[in-house]
Amino acid sequence: MTLVLFKPLKIKENKFVDVPLLEMNKFIMYELNTAGLQTFVAGKSSLRYANRYIVNEIDFTDNSKKFISNMKADLGVYKNNILNLKGNITYIREDGLEVKSKSMVYNTKTSIVKTDEEFKSYLGENQMSGSSMIYDSVKRNLKSKNVTMIYKLQESK
């Protein structure tokens, strides 16, 4: 009679495959090597998973190549040496190059910056805009589509 009135409880088990391992708020992270500061990352909040970091209001600086590069965005996902940036992105290099876009991908190994969105770039008084861009920061080679440029020429004396 007890089994009729009280049925065995069925417990549903969930397997969590992708659970954050660490959550941080208002943080700064430095990566150092024998040459000094290599990478600087700051953010409002971050989740660390087994294979990636997700950072809100990311401020990322790469000092591992000839020119220091800094990127700021609303959201950054770092996985397998690739930094995917979304929303209000500003990419600034030590030599004065500045690029703004809504999405961008930065490969930390090759220092190649890509965007398939509209972008605007500035170098001194020179301006360029386009519908997509691939920039090799090491070779200083830029490829773009639908380009509009304002270029200031210097007069020779």
N, C-alpha and C positions, 0 to 999 in steps of 0.2 A: 504494500500500500504506500509506503514511503517513496518508492521509485515512481509511482504513478503521479503523486502530488509534486514531488521535487525531481525534476528532470536534471540530468547531469549538465553542468555548465559547459558550454562550448566556448573556448577561448580562441579568438582569432589572432594569429601571429603575423606580424608584419616584419619583413626583412628590409632594413634600411641599408641601402647600398651606398648612397651618397650623403653622408652626414658630415657636417663641419667638425673638424678636429679642434679648432681654436677660433675664438672670436675676440677681436681687439677693437678698442675705441680710442680715438685720438692718439695715434701712435706715430713713431718715427723709427725707421729701421736703417741701419748702416751696414754695408758689406765692405769689409776691409781685406786687402791682400798686402803683400810685401811692398808694393809700390805706393800704398795709401788707400784713400777712399775710392772704391770702384763703383758702388751703387748706393743711392739714397732713395728711400721710399717713405712717404708720409701720407696719411689719409685720415679721414673722419672716422671711418669704421672699416673693418676687414674681416672676412671669413677665410680660414685656411682649410682646404680640403686635402685629401691624400695626394691629389695631382695638380692642384691649382690654388691661386689666391684670387679673391674677388675683393676689390678695394673701392670704396665710395670716396669721392672727392680726392682722387689720387694726384700726388705730386711725385714724379719719378725722374731721377737724374742718373744718367749713364756717363761715367767718367772713365770707361775702359778703353776708349779709342782716342785718336788724335785730338778731336774736338769734343768738348763736353756737350751733351744733349740733355735738355730738360723738357718734360711733357707734363701737362696738367689737363685733367679731364674730369667729368662728372663721375665716370665709372671706368675702372680698369680691371681686366681679367688677365692674369699672368699664368701661362701654362707652357711648358716645354720651350723655354727661352723666347716665347712670343708674347708680346703685350698687346692685347686688343683694347682699344680705347673707344669710348662712346660719350658723346655729348660735350659741347663747348670745349673742344680740344685746342690747346696752344702748344706747338712744338717750337722750341727755341734752341738754336745752336750757339756755341761760344763765338763763332765768327760773325754773328749778327743775323743769320737766316732765321726767319719766323714764318711758321705755317699755321693756319687756322682752318679747322674743318669740324664736321659733326661726328665722323668716325675715322679711325686710323689704326693701322697695324704696324707694330715696330718689332723687328727681329733683333734681339740683343746680341746674337752671335755675329750677324753680318752687318748690323747697323743700317738696314734698309727699312725705309718708312713707306707705307702704301696707304692710299685712300681711294675708294671708288665713289666717293661723294664729291660734291663741289668743294673747292678749297680756295684760299687766298694766301699768297706768300709775299713776304716783304724782305728786301735786303737793301738797307739804307733807304734811298729815295725810290728805288726800283720796286715795282709791284707786278704781280702776276696772279691770274686766276684761271681756273680750268675746271673740267668735270671729273677728272681723275688724275692721280699722280703716283709715280714710283720714284723715290729719291734714294740713291746710294750715297750715304754719308761719308764713306771711306773714299770712294772714287770721285765724289762730288759730281755725280751724273744724275740729271733729272729728266724723266720722261713724263709727258702730260698730254691730255686730249682737250680739244676745244679751248685753246689757250688765248687769253687776252693779256697783253703786256703794256706796261707803262715803264719805259726805260729812259733814264737820263744819260745823255751822251755828254762827255766832257769835250770842250773845244780845245784844239791844240794851239799853242802859241807860236 
